[in-house]
Amino acid sequence: MTATVGAPRIELSQVERTYGRAGAEQVHALRGVDLTIAPGEYLSVEGPSGCGKTTLLNLLGLLDAPTSGEVRWDGRSVGSRTDRERARLRLTGVGFIFQRFYLLPTLTAFENVELPMRALRTPRAERQRRATALLEEVGLGPRQRAYPHQLSGGEEQRVAVARALANRPGLLLADEPTGELDSQNATGVMELLDRVRADRDATLVVVTHNPEVAARAGRHLALLDGRISADRRGA
């Protein structure tokens, strides 16, 4: 049985992220970011292209490390953890939802959802039970044997949401989750994310250019040139 991972308290202190070799022209993706995200928060991240939104998401999800400054999960510096600890924390604590879905085309919807549990070496019977339950939860029980090319864009994103939930993460990170969808499917996916976040008391961070998507969040963060330019609360 996969253990439930509680939503973490995440703190960024004076975080900088720079790309490029020393002495060469460098890109400053994030500059001096201080941010605290409480367990169970629903946060939208907005701003123009190139302002650092995806870099911030990658740091929150432990896909990247800061050039300087510190990222802490539940009071412990991520940098103090071993590579194995960080990899396991990503696998069990974070669910990623991407704009382009990134489903494996040679796997069925069921197999795509099952994949993160295979990486965690979850017993086969539990994998199968949970993948079936998750696909039913997102409204795709009858489509679990379909391949990605047989699904609509909205259905593919629902599979991606189910996959993100496979190992019961406490943190859900969505990077433009409705960017490839029409308005009807976009609304359906965001309603689904609203529901699964509330049901699981998870933290949800959504990067978006869509004001209707952003309006669903309880806290709104704006980035500009790698810095936080606004941080306000209220849906």
C-alpha positions as CSV (number, residue, x, y, z in Angstrom):
1,M,0.0,0.0,0.0
2,T,1.4,3.4,-0.9
3,A,1.6,5.7,2.1
4,T,-0.1,9.0,2.0
5,V,2.3,12.0,2.0
6,G,1.0,15.0,3.8
7,A,1.1,18.4,2.1
8,P,4.4,20.0,3.0
9,R,5.2,23.5,4.2
10,I,7.6,24.9,1.6
11,E,9.9,27.8,2.2
12,L,12.2,29.6,-0.2
13,S,14.8,32.0,1.2
14,Q,16.7,34.4,-1.0
15,V,16.5,31.9,-3.9
16,E,18.4,32.7,-7.1
17,R,18.5,30.6,-10.2
18,T,21.0,31.5,-12.9
19,Y,21.6,29.6,-16.2
20,G,24.8,29.8,-18.2
21,R,28.5,29.4,-17.5
22,A,30.4,31.8,-15.2
23,G,32.1,34.5,-17.2
24,A,29.6,34.1,-20.1
25,E,26.3,35.8,-20.6
26,Q,23.9,34.4,-18.0
27,V,20.2,34.3,-17.6
28,H,18.8,35.2,-14.2
29,A,15.6,33.2,-14.0
30,L,14.9,34.0,-10.4
31,R,16.3,36.8,-8.3
32,G,16.1,36.9,-4.5
33,V,12.8,35.0,-4.1
34,D,11.4,34.7,-0.6
35,L,8.2,32.6,-0.4
36,T,6.3,30.4,2.1
37,I,3.6,28.1,1.0
38,A,1.4,26.6,3.8
39,P,0.1,23.1,3.6
40,G,-3.2,22.9,1.6
41,E,-2.8,26.3,-0.1
42,Y,-4.1,26.9,-3.6
43,L,-1.7,29.2,-5.3
44,S,-1.7,30.6,-8.9
45,V,1.5,31.9,-10.4
46,E,1.1,34.5,-13.2
47,G,3.4,36.7,-15.3
48,P,4.7,37.2,-18.8
49,S,6.7,34.5,-20.7
50,G,10.3,34.3,-19.4
51,C,9.6,35.8,-16.0
52,G,10.6,32.6,-14.1
53,K,7.3,30.8,-13.5
54,T,8.4,27.4,-14.8
55,T,11.7,27.7,-13.0
56,L,9.9,28.4,-9.8
57,L,7.7,25.3,-10.3
58,N,10.8,23.2,-11.0
59,L,12.4,24.3,-7.8
60,L,9.2,23.6,-5.8
61,G,9.0,20.2,-7.3
62,L,12.7,19.3,-6.7
63,L,13.4,19.0,-10.4
64,D,16.0,21.8,-10.1
65,A,18.2,23.3,-7.4
66,P,18.8,27.0,-6.7
67,T,22.1,28.6,-7.7
68,S,22.0,30.2,-4.3
69,G,19.6,30.5,-1.4
70,E,17.6,27.7,0.2
71,V,14.5,25.6,-0.4
72,R,13.1,23.9,2.7
73,W,10.4,21.2,3.0
74,D,8.8,21.0,6.4
75,G,11.7,22.9,7.9
76,R,14.5,20.8,6.4
77,S,16.7,22.1,3.6
78,V,16.3,20.2,0.4
79,G,20.0,20.7,-0.3
80,S,20.8,18.7,2.9
81,R,19.1,15.6,1.5
82,T,20.9,12.9,-0.5
83,D,20.1,12.4,-4.2
84,R,18.2,9.3,-3.3
85,E,16.1,11.1,-0.7
86,R,15.3,13.9,-3.1
87,A,14.3,11.4,-5.8
88,R,12.0,9.5,-3.4
89,L,10.5,12.8,-2.2
90,R,9.7,13.8,-5.8
91,L,8.2,10.4,-6.5
92,T,6.0,10.2,-3.4
93,G,5.5,13.9,-2.5
94,V,4.9,15.7,-5.8
95,G,2.4,15.2,-8.6
96,F,3.2,17.0,-11.9
97,I,0.6,18.0,-14.5
98,F,2.0,19.5,-17.7
99,Q,0.4,21.5,-20.6
100,R,1.4,18.9,-23.2
101,F,0.3,15.9,-21.0
102,Y,3.5,13.9,-21.7
103,L,1.6,10.6,-21.7
104,L,3.7,7.7,-23.1
105,P,2.1,6.9,-26.5
106,T,2.8,3.2,-26.4
107,L,1.0,2.8,-23.1
108,T,-2.7,2.7,-22.4
109,A,-4.4,5.2,-20.1
110,F,-4.3,2.5,-17.4
111,E,-0.6,1.8,-17.9
112,N,0.3,5.5,-17.9
113,V,-1.4,5.9,-14.5
114,E,0.2,2.8,-13.2
115,L,3.7,3.9,-14.2
116,P,4.6,6.0,-11.1
117,M,3.5,3.2,-8.9
118,R,5.8,0.8,-10.7
119,A,8.7,3.2,-10.0
120,L,7.8,3.0,-6.3
121,R,7.6,-0.8,-6.6
122,T,4.0,-0.8,-5.4
123,P,2.6,-4.4,-5.4
124,R,0.8,-5.3,-8.6
125,A,-2.7,-5.8,-7.1
126,E,-2.5,-2.4,-5.4
127,R,-1.3,-0.7,-8.6
128,Q,-4.2,-2.2,-10.6
129,R,-6.8,-1.4,-8.0
130,R,-5.6,2.2,-7.6
131,A,-5.1,2.9,-11.3
132,T,-8.7,1.7,-12.0
133,A,-10.1,3.8,-9.1
134,L,-8.2,6.9,-10.3
135,L,-9.4,6.6,-13.8
136,E,-13.0,6.1,-12.6
137,E,-12.6,9.2,-10.4
138,V,-11.6,11.4,-13.4
139,G,-14.5,10.0,-15.4
140,L,-12.4,7.7,-17.7
141,G,-13.2,4.2,-16.3
142,P,-14.5,3.0,-19.7
143,R,-11.5,4.4,-21.5
144,Q,-8.7,2.9,-19.4
145,R,-7.6,0.6,-22.2
146,A,-7.4,3.4,-24.8
147,Y,-4.1,4.7,-26.0
148,P,-3.3,8.5,-26.0
149,H,-4.0,8.9,-29.7
150,Q,-7.5,7.5,-29.2
151,L,-8.3,10.1,-26.5
152,S,-9.4,13.8,-26.9
153,G,-7.2,16.5,-25.4
154,G,-9.5,16.8,-22.4
155,E,-9.3,13.1,-21.8
156,E,-5.5,13.0,-22.1
157,Q,-5.3,15.8,-19.5
158,R,-7.6,13.8,-17.2
159,V,-5.3,10.8,-17.5
160,A,-2.4,13.1,-16.7
161,V,-4.2,14.2,-13.5
162,A,-4.9,10.6,-12.5
163,R,-1.2,9.8,-13.1
164,A,-0.1,12.8,-11.0
165,L,-2.3,11.4,-8.1
166,A,-1.0,7.8,-8.4
167,N,1.4,7.9,-5.4
168,R,-0.8,10.1,-3.2
169,P,1.3,13.3,-3.3
170,G,0.8,16.2,-0.9
171,L,1.9,18.7,-3.5
172,L,0.4,19.1,-7.0
173,L,2.2,21.3,-9.5
174,A,0.4,22.2,-12.7
175,D,2.2,24.1,-15.5
176,E,-0.4,25.6,-17.9
177,P,-2.7,22.6,-17.4
178,T,-5.4,24.1,-19.7
179,G,-3.1,25.6,-22.4
180,E,-3.9,22.8,-24.9
181,L,-7.6,22.6,-24.2
182,D,-10.7,24.3,-25.5
183,S,-12.8,26.3,-22.9
184,Q,-15.2,23.5,-22.1
185,N,-12.4,20.9,-21.5
186,A,-10.4,23.6,-19.6
187,T,-13.3,24.2,-17.2
188,G,-13.8,20.5,-16.7
189,V,-10.1,19.9,-15.9
190,M,-9.9,22.8,-13.4
191,E,-13.1,21.6,-11.7
192,L,-11.5,18.2,-11.4
193,L,-8.3,19.8,-9.9
194,D,-10.4,21.8,-7.5
195,R,-12.1,18.7,-6.3
196,V,-9.1,16.4,-5.9
197,R,-7.2,19.2,-4.1
198,A,-10.1,19.7,-1.6
199,D,-10.7,15.9,-1.2
200,R,-7.1,15.2,-0.4
201,D,-6.2,18.5,1.4
202,A,-3.3,18.8,-1.0
203,T,-1.3,21.9,-1.9
204,L,-2.0,23.0,-5.5
205,V,0.3,25.4,-7.4
206,V,-0.9,26.4,-10.9
207,V,1.2,28.3,-13.4
208,T,-1.2,30.0,-15.9
209,H,-1.8,32.8,-18.3
210,N,-5.5,32.3,-18.1
211,P,-7.3,34.7,-15.7
212,E,-10.2,32.4,-15.3
213,V,-7.9,29.6,-14.2
214,A,-6.1,32.0,-11.8
215,A,-9.3,33.2,-10.3
216,R,-10.0,29.8,-8.8
217,A,-7.0,30.1,-6.5
218,G,-7.0,31.5,-3.0
219,R,-3.7,33.1,-3.4
220,H,-2.2,34.9,-6.4
221,L,1.5,35.3,-7.0
222,A,2.8,37.5,-9.9
223,L,6.4,37.3,-11.2
224,L,8.2,39.9,-13.2
225,D,11.9,39.6,-14.3
226,G,12.5,36.7,-11.9
227,R,11.1,38.6,-8.9
228,I,7.8,38.4,-7.0
229,S,6.0,41.6,-8.0
230,A,2.7,40.8,-6.2
231,D,1.4,38.4,-3.6
232,R,-2.2,38.7,-2.7
233,R,-4.9,36.5,-1.2
234,G,-8.5,36.1,-2.1
235,A,-10.3,34.2,-4.9
